[in-house]
Amino acid sequence: MDAPFEANSGFEHSCDDVLDTPAHLSVEREVIGANVGANGYTTLDQAGELGRLVHLQREDRLLDIGAGRGWPGLYLAEQSGCEATLLEISDSDLRQSLGRAERTNITARCSFVRGTATALPFRSKSFDVLIHADVL
Ligand SMILES: C[S@@+](CC[C@H](N)C(=O)[O-])C[C@H]1O[C@@H](n2cnc3c(N)ncnc32)[C@H](O)[C@@H]1O
């Protein structure tokens, strides 16, 4: 696995302190369909549909741009068995996605890259499937 990320990009979310509060978790269950670690609006059903639409297979290399806390990229990797690279500009989100991958025991096939979608730090043809959820 690549080095997870460098510390202190200086970009942090102002909503970090409300995530995982009882109120947030309750709203997430009602709106998203489960507690999945979302900080966007992709529902559980939509994430499943996304995986089916891109025909994600075990042998695929998935890139999730603006991966947040690993939703839905890590979820799709968990479901399909594929390799996943999470690109995220926020250090705190990357740390949380690394923690999620550790908890679900998939770090060996995941990479965590701090960077920006405007200058992707990858060679061409590095990935088979690219997703981004709620990233403008
Ligand atoms: C609304 S959140 C969605 C996160 C996740 N995809 C989800 O659905 O839960 C948007 C994410 O994009 C990240 N982001 C914003 N601008 C970015 C950029 N230029 N490059 C990489 N990530 C970026 C933010 O840090 C944030 O985690």
Ligand as a Chemical Component Dictionary entry (heavy atoms), coordinates in Angstrom:
data_LIG
# 
_chem_comp.id                   LIG 
_chem_comp.type                 NON-POLYMER 
_chem_comp.pdbx_formal_charge   0 
_chem_comp.three_letter_code    LIG 
# 
loop_
_chem_comp_atom.comp_id 
_chem_comp_atom.atom_id 
_chem_comp_atom.alt_atom_id 
_chem_comp_atom.type_symbol 
_chem_comp_atom.charge 
_chem_comp_atom.model_Cartn_x 
_chem_comp_atom.model_Cartn_y 
_chem_comp_atom.model_Cartn_z 
_chem_comp_atom.pdbx_ordinal 
LIG C1  C1  C 0  -19.787 16.667 -0.292 1  
LIG S1  S1  S 1  -18.298 15.784 0.084  2  
LIG C2  C2  C 0  -18.671 14.177 -0.618 3  
LIG C3  C3  C 0  -17.738 13.143 -0.055 4  
LIG C4  C4  C 0  -18.061 11.694 -0.485 5  
LIG N1  N1  N 0  -17.819 11.500 -1.904 6  
LIG C5  C5  C 0  -19.458 11.331 -0.099 7  
LIG O1  O1  O 0  -20.304 11.187 -1.010 8  
LIG O2  O2  O -1 -19.720 11.178 1.098  9  
LIG C6  C6  C 0  -17.137 16.451 -1.143 10 
LIG C7  C7  C 0  -15.713 15.973 -0.902 11 
LIG O3  O3  O 0  -14.886 16.438 -1.952 12 
LIG C8  C8  C 0  -13.637 16.868 -1.396 13 
LIG N2  N2  N 0  -13.050 17.814 -2.331 14 
LIG C9  C9  C 0  -13.446 19.076 -2.587 15 
LIG N3  N3  N 0  -12.679 19.639 -3.536 16 
LIG C10 C10 C 0  -11.776 18.688 -3.906 17 
LIG C11 C11 C 0  -10.708 18.663 -4.832 18 
LIG N4  N4  N 0  -10.426 19.729 -5.602 19 
LIG N5  N5  N 0  -9.978  17.528 -4.961 20 
LIG C12 C12 C 0  -10.242 16.455 -4.184 21 
LIG N6  N6  N 0  -11.246 16.421 -3.268 22 
LIG C13 C13 C 0  -12.000 17.534 -3.128 23 
LIG C14 C14 C 0  -14.019 17.461 -0.067 24 
LIG O4  O4  O 0  -12.937 17.520 0.825  25 
LIG C15 C15 C 0  -15.120 16.506 0.389  26 
LIG O5  O5  O 0  -14.616 15.432 1.134  27 
# 
loop_
_chem_comp_bond.comp_id 
_chem_comp_bond.atom_id_1 
_chem_comp_bond.atom_id_2 
_chem_comp_bond.value_order 
_chem_comp_bond.pdbx_ordinal 
LIG C1  S1  SING 1  
LIG S1  C2  SING 2  
LIG S1  C6  SING 3  
LIG C2  C3  SING 4  
LIG C3  C4  SING 5  
LIG C4  N1  SING 6  
LIG C4  C5  SING 7  
LIG C5  O1  DOUB 8  
LIG C5  O2  SING 9  
LIG C6  C7  SING 10 
LIG C7  O3  SING 11 
LIG C7  C15 SING 12 
LIG O3  C8  SING 13 
LIG C8  N2  SING 14 
LIG C8  C14 SING 15 
LIG N2  C9  SING 16 
LIG N2  C13 SING 17 
LIG C9  N3  DOUB 18 
LIG N3  C10 SING 19 
LIG C10 C11 SING 20 
LIG C10 C13 DOUB 21 
LIG C11 N4  SING 22 
LIG C11 N5  DOUB 23 
LIG N5  C12 SING 24 
LIG C12 N6  DOUB 25 
LIG N6  C13 SING 26 
LIG C14 O4  SING 27 
LIG C14 C15 SING 28 
LIG C15 O5  SING 29 
# 
